[in-house]
Amino acid sequence: MDRERAETHLRLLAEAELRRATTPPADRRLLDECHSVRLELVAQALHAVHAFDMDAANEIRAELAAALGVRQSRPVPGGLAPNAQAHLSRPRPEPPYPSAGHQRPPSPRPPWRVIPVDEVIRTRADDVEGELHLLTFAQTTASAWFTAVGYWGPDQEPERGVPPGVRLTHAWTAVDDKGTSYQFSASAGLPYAEWSGVLELRPNPSHEIRWLNLSAPGGPATRIALNSRRARPDITVVPAAVSPGELLLTDIAAGFLALASPEQVPLHLAAARPGALDRAADGLADIIAALQAAAALSPSSRLPGQLADLCARLGISSHRISAPIAGDLPEPWLSLLAHCRHGTPEQAPVPGWAVTAAELPDLDGAQVTVLALHNGEHGQFLHLLASGVTPEYTWRYGQIAHRMPVLWLHDPGGHWHTARPVRSAPLRDTDDFMLWLRIVPPLEHGIPWVDVLATGQSAETRARLPLGWKH
């Protein structure tokens, strides 16, 4: 990774944007808004692969905005404002943080205790009656919680703005095997016609509790056993040497396939509607050039050509990738392409869930445990517990998450599935996160197992997870 070349590339792009805004025929939108979408997109890509820091990139973006502002207020015949070019080109002092490629290693985390639960609690809150499905239990030194999914009838939907998990659990109590009493704090996850989230015990248990007697309004106490053993998945680890740029482009390709699928899963959380696929690829050529300039992507990598081939097969013409089309697309891409051409959205059955509770091997400092998956009105969602992974921000192509491996799922029928981030939530007093990913296309309800393929820079892991389905 070359931080100096990354900064040089970003400054040259800023200068090109300044010329584009101030040289006839000028880009009036860029001049009026004093904001470059191209510069922002490239800065985000360089930050995603740790070639440049976003704060430093924001300084360059601010310098461009200042130069455009100067040009607007003091027009100079024939070109730039006198100080604009010098302002963008001046050297910037070295930052006080470590340079890209020398990231501080993650602190070792205490071991998680993760137990499959698979209990259904029928409960009532005021005028709302529903079912809460406790999927898994997890305990760390800082907190203990259940992952859960709640369902209720369409004529009993809770009032807007109040997460159903809060309504359905606000009066719950529990007592453990040592006689300690607890209440529950619900944090929202996926607020659709079903609700998925986290139910945290308050106070935090001081020991490894063996069971909980859970009492919910309108029903008898339920004993939740917390000593069940989980099946160990078959795991294969293959060493690899994948550049951060290749990982980023692979994730972008998975997002395109999800958007082009019959389910039309948006590329990013902020999208109110999927939008045109062709417009989504605008900027790919700029990203690839920046990754190569920063040595985050080898000039000999086949990923740019494969991405150009994928765009061509999806009918995307706006990518402007200059690499020659490569005809050897990865198997997961080809499988998703076949699904895109099928033309009929695959609806996940409602309701239904499967508990797995399987920890994947460490990948470049990221620890990921697959907890469960559930079917809902808006698709099928994978529940993950992650450490060493930091969801940072949403950009045009999805979500940037520090150290998050690229995930694919492979079913017994030979079909591949992508898993796109939908929501993340930090857990109290830890560096751990809950992550929810939408599976595209949904796994067939009732399949006995699924392979989860996780790709990082140093290795690729493949874990066969047994699925215990309920509905």
N, C-alpha and C positions, 0 to 999 in steps of 0.2 A: 504494500500500500504506500502511496507517495502523497503525503499531505501537501507538499509544496506545489506539485503539479495539479492537485485538485484545486487549490486556491487560485493558481494561475488560470486554470480553465474557467473557474467561476467568474473571475474578474474580466477575462476576455469576453465571456458571454454577456456580462453586464455592459461592457463597452459596446458590443454589437447591438444590444437592445437600445442603448442610448442613441446610437446612430440611426437605428430603425425608426425611432420616435421623432428624430429631429431633422432627418434628411428627406426632402420631397421624393416620392409621395409619402408623407409621414404617416405613421400609425397613430391616428388621432385618439384611439381608445387608450393606448399605452400612455400617450402624452397627457391626456385628461386625468387618468386615474393614478398616474405616477406609480404603477405597480406592474411588474412583469411576471406573468404566469409561467413562462418558460424558465426564468431564473429561479422562481420558487420551486418548481418541479425538480430541476436539476439539483438544487440545494438539498431538497428532501432525499433524493436518491443517494447523494454523496454522504449524507448523514446516516442513512440506513445501512450503508456498508462500512461505516466508521472511517471514511476517508476524510471527513471534515465535520466540524462541530456546528450544530445549528445556530448557536449564539453568534459564532464568527460569521456564518453565512448571513445572518440577519443584519450584521453590520454592513456587508456589501450591498444587500438589498436596500438598506436605509440610505447608503451613499448614492445609489441609483435614483431613489426617490428624491433625494435632495438635489441632485444634478438636474433632474427633470423639472423640479420646482424652480430652480434658478433659471433654466431655459425658458420657462413660461413667463417669469416675471421680468426678465431682461433679455429679450430676443436680440440676437446678434446676426446681422445679414450674412447669409452664406454658410451657416453651420452651427457649431456648438457654442454654448456660453464659454467665455474665456477660461474659466476655472473648472469646467465640468470634467474634461478628460483627465486633468491632473488629479482631481479629487478621487476619481475612480481608480487611478493607477498607483496612488501613493502606497508605500509598503505599510503593512500593519504589524504592530509589535507582536512578539511571540506570546501565545496564550499561556495562562498559568496552569492549564490542565494537561494531562498526558496526551501526546500526539497519537493519531490513529495508528493502529497496529501494535500499540503498547498499552492495551486496556488493562486496568487493574483486575486481577483474577477475583472471581466471586468468593465470598467468605463461605466456608463449609457450613451447611445447614444441619440442624438437629434432625434425626430421622422422623419421618411422618408415620403416623399410625392410621391406616386406612382400612376400613372394614365394610364389606357389602352388607346392607341392611334389608332392603326390599320389603318394607312394611307399608300397608295402606291404612291411613287413619281417617275415618269419617268424622267430620266435625262441622260445627255451626258457629257463625259469628253474626249476631243480630239477625238480619233477614237473609243472610247468605249461608247456604248449605253446600258443602262440597266435599271432595276427597283430597287429601294430601298424601302423596306417595313419597316416603322417605327412602332414598336410593342408597346413599352411602354415608358413613360416619367417618370423620377425620379428626385427629387430635395432634396438636403440636405442643411445644412448651408454652406457647402464647395463647392458644385458643382451641376450642372444640366446636364442631358444627356438623350439621347434616346438610347434604344437598337434597333438594326436594323439588317435586313437581306437583302443582295443584290444579285440579279441574273442577269446574262448576257448570251448572246448566246455563243455557243462553238467556233464560228469563231471570237469572239470579246473579247477573254480572255485578261485581262490587262497584261502588261509586268511583267515578273517574278521579285519578290522581292518587288514590290510596292503593298501594300494592296489595294484591289478594293475600299474599303470604302474611302480611302484617295483620290484616283483618282476621284471617283464619287461625292465627296462632297467638294473638295478643293475650289470651287468657290461659294459654297452656302452662302447665307446671310439670316438673319431673323430679324424681328422687333417685339417687344412684345407690349402689350396693353398700356405700359407707354411710348412708343416711343424709347426704348433702342434698339440699333442695336447689332447683334451678328454675329460671324463667327463660324465655326464648326471645331473641332479637332477630327479626327477619330483614334481610337486605334483598332488594329487588334484583332480578336477573332478566328474564324475558317476559315482558308483560303483554302476552297475546291472549287468545281465548282460554289458553291455559297459562299457568304462571310457573316459572322455574327460577329458583333462587337458593339462598343460603339461610339456614336457621341456626343461629349461633347460641350456645349455652352461656347464660350469665348467672353466676360468675364463672370464670374459667376453671375447669376441674384441675385439682392439684395432683392427681394421680391417674393412672390408667384405669378408668372405670370399667367394670365388667358387664353392667347392665343398667338400664334406666327404666323406671316405671313412669310412663308418660300418661298424664291425665289431660284430656281435652273436654271442653264443654259439651254436654249432651251425649256423652258416651262413657263406657267403663275404662279403667286404667289399662294400658297396654304395656307389656314388658318388652323392651327392645334389647335383645341379646347382643353384646358387643365383643364376643369372643369367637365368632365364626372365622374359619380360615378361608382364604381365597386361593383359588387355583393358580398355580404359577404358569404364566404363559411361556410358550416356546419362543425363544428370542435368538435371533441371528444378528451379529454385528459384523459389518464389512468395512474395513478401513477405506477411506476415500480422500480425495484432495479436490474439494469443490470450492471455487473462489466465491467470495461474498457477492460479487456481481452476478454470477451464475445462479446463486440461490435467489437473488432478488428477481431476476428475469423469469425463473421458474415459477415463483409466486405470482408474478404478473400474468403469466400464461394461464395458471390455474384460475385466476380471477376472470380472464376473458372467457374461458370455457364455461364457468358458472354463469356469467352474464349471457352468453349465447345459448345456454341450455333452455329447454322448454319452461323451466321454473323461473328463468330470468332473475337470478340472484344478483342484486346490485353490487358494484365493486366496492362501495364504501358505505359506512353507516349513515352518513348525512344525506344519502340520496333518497329523495322522496319517491322517486320512480326510477326504474332501471336506466332509462335514457338510451340514446343511440350508441350502438356498439362501435360504429365507425369513429365517432367523436372521442370515445374513450381512449383510442390508441394514439391520439395526437400528442406528440411529445416523446414517443419512444426512441426516436433517432437521437434526440438531444440527450436522453438518459444514457443510451449505449455509448455515445461519444464521450460523455463525462466519466463513465465507469472505466473506459479504456484509458483515458487520459490520466486517471488517478491510479492506474495499475490494479484496479479491483476486478477487471475483466481482461483476460488475455486476448490479444488480437486474433489468435488462432482458435478461440472458442467457437463451437458450433451453435451456441445458444442464440446469437443474433440471427443466423440463417434459419434456425428452426422456428424462431418467433416470427420471422418474415413469412415462412411457409404456413404457420398456423393462421396468421392474419389473412393470407391469401385464401385459405380454405374456408375461413369464416366470412369472407367477403369484406374484409377491412382494408380500405385503400389509403387511409390517412397516416399510416405509421412512418413512412419515409425512411425505412431501414434500408441502407445501401448494401448490406451484406448479401451475397448470393443465396438464393433459397436452398435450404438443405432438405432433402427428402426423407430423412431418417428420424421422424418424430418419435419421442419416447412413447412406450406402450401406454402409460396412463393418459397421455394426450389423445392418442388414437381412440382409446375406449370412450373418453368423454366426447370426442368429436362424433362418434357413432351415436351417442345419446343425443347430441345436439340435432342430428339429422332425423331422429326418430319422430319429432314433432309433437309428442304428447307429454305433458308434464306428468311425472310420477308423484302421486300424492301419498304422503306417509299416512298409514292408518291412524285414526284418532280414537281413543288414546292408546298408548303402548309405550313400554320402556324396557331397557335391558341394562343390567348391572354388570360391570366388569371389574373395577377396582384393581388395575394392573399398572405397576410403575415401570416406565421405560428406562433403559440405560441412559446415563448421563451423556449429553451431546454438547460438547464445547461449553460446559458450565450450565447448561439448561437441564433441569430435571422436570419431567412431565409424567403425571399419573393420569391415566384414563379412568374416570370414575363411572360413567354411565352414558347412555344416550336415551333420548325420548322422542316420541312422535308427537307432533302438535298440528294445529290447524295451518300453520305457516311453514311446515317442513319438519325435518328431522335434525335434532341438535345433539352435538357431542359435548359432554361436560368434562373439563380438564382442570386439574390442580397443577400449578406450575411454580417452580422456584428458579431463580436465575434468569427469568424471562420478565421483561418490563415492557408492557404495552405503552408506546410513547405518543403516537398521534395517528390520525386518519389522514390519508392523502388520496389522490385520484385513483390509485390502483388497489386500495384496500386499507390495511392497517399495518403500520410499522411497529414491530415488537422486537426489542433487543434480545438476541440469541434464540428467538423462536424458530425451531426447525420447520421445514416444509413438510406437511403431512398429506399422505394419500392413504386411502383404504382400498383393500382388494378383497372381493367377496368370493365365496365358493364357486360361483358361476363363472369366474374369470373376469368380471367387470370391475373397473376402477371407479373410485369416487374421490372427489376433492372435499376438503373441509375448510370453509371460509369463516374467518372471525366475525362474530356478531356483537359480542359484548365481553367486557372484562370487568372484574371487581377486585380491588385489593382486600386482603384479609387483615383484620385488626392486629396491630402490633407485630406484624411480620413483613417480610419482603415477598411473601407468597401471593399469588393471584389465582382467582377462579376465572376460567375462560370458557365461553360458550361458542361453538363453531357449528355452522350449518352444513350438513352433509348433502352433497349434490352429485348424482341423484340419490334419493334416500335408499338406504339398505332395505332389502326385502324383509318384512316382518317375519320372524321365525327362523332365520338362517342360524345355524349352530355356532358359527365363529366368523371372525373377520380378521384379516391381516392389516396391521397398521404399519405403514412405512414412514419413517421419520428420517429426513436427510438434513445433516449439518455439514459444516465445512470439513471436519476431520473423519466422519464416519457416516454410515447409513445403517439404521437398525430396522429390523423387521420383527414384529411381535404378533403371534397368533393369539387372539383374545377370544376365549369362550363367551358366548352370549346367553344369558338366562332371561328369556323374554317373558313379559307379563302384559296383560291387557284387561 
